[in-house]
Amino acid sequence: MTDTPLSLAARLAADPDPARRFQLARAASEAAAAAAAAPFEDEASGALDELIAQHGGNVAAAAREVGLTAQALHKRVKRHKDGGATRPAPSAAEQPQPALRFESAEFAVTALENWTLRQQEITDQRDVFLLGALAAGVDPVTVAETTGVGLDTLRRIRPSGNITLSAIADNWDPVLEDFARAVDARAKALAADVTSSTTRAAHRVWWHTARYIVTNAAPTALMPDLPDEKDFASTEEYVEAMINREPTPEETAEDERQPTALAVADGADAFLAALWVEMRRQATTTHAPGGDEEIHAAHRQACGELADAIHHLRTTGQVPPSLTEGAA
């Protein structure tokens, strides 16, 4: 027989053992909460049944209206019909593996912030992937089922006209190398003009971004004196020459300054799309690191210029004139 809050309270009053009284008190609290919630659960389930009926039995449509997934709504209705609404929730979940060990609470907070940023980076790429799938002819229902993104969201982000596709052809599009070289040239030009903390801040944004673009989108952009395939009798001879080619001292020094390549499983354009979002975010932030607004303003401006350059590249397939003029 299932214990009620009253029977648990009676046992609690009669038990002299404090450990058992603690367990009984906790069980009584959970049972009382479940019993108090039962009438409201009955009302909620009745309302859901009525809502599903109004939608002609379409559980997915009813779920969208109340902000649930179809699976969650179905489980909720089934659990109530099976008499599970009055069962108290477990007091703790089973732990599948040990928790991470942190040196302090501050380290833990930093780790959580880093995890949140990684999650944000994934979210940043969401819309270009969704729109790309729709433009490729994937049915919206398939997109929703594959990603868990609701049809309402797909309708919201889809433009009223045609979807604008990136003009970047593939990972080996020559314009990517031209763009990387132009960004690198701008960084070098700024380095020659560093006279203050603000000009140094702008240079560092361009310098680091140039190396990320080279590493992730155009790995051969800064390699000088490459052999020309036209000078070889066959493609095989050209490939062999490239494999056996020794790097120059300048190339070795450049390689040592390169950041670690990111895992760009979806191609250079996906990397550029995510980089554009990051540059736009930094260009519109309002806080000033260290309280120096002039440095932060220079940082924001550099990020905004880079975001505009990436947008121009992806929409036109050409290096922005502002970069080529600056390089000249």
Salt bridges, closest charged atoms under 4 A:
ASP3 OD2 - ARG11 NH1 3.11
ASP15 OD2 - ARG20 NE 2.97
GLU41 OE1 - ARG76 NH2 3.39
ASP42 OD1 - HIS80 NE2 2.42
GLU65 OE1 - HIS55 NE2 2.77
ASP82 OD2 - LYS78 NZ 2.99
ASP124 OD2 - ARG281 NH2 2.75
ASP127 OD1 - ARG126 NE 2.83
ASP152 OD1 - ARG155 NH2 2.29
GLU177 OE1 - ARG181 NH1 3.73
ASP178 OD1 - ARG181 NH2 2.79
ASP184 OD2 - LYS188 NZ 3.03
ASP184 OD1 - ARG211 NH1 3.02
GLU251 OE2 - ARG245 NH2 2.80
GLU254 OE2 - ARG211 NH2 3.18
GLU254 OE1 - ARG257 NH2 2.72
ASP269 OD1 - ARG314 NE 2.69
GLU278 OE1 - ARG281 NH1 2.59
GLU293 OE2 - ARG300 NH2 3.00
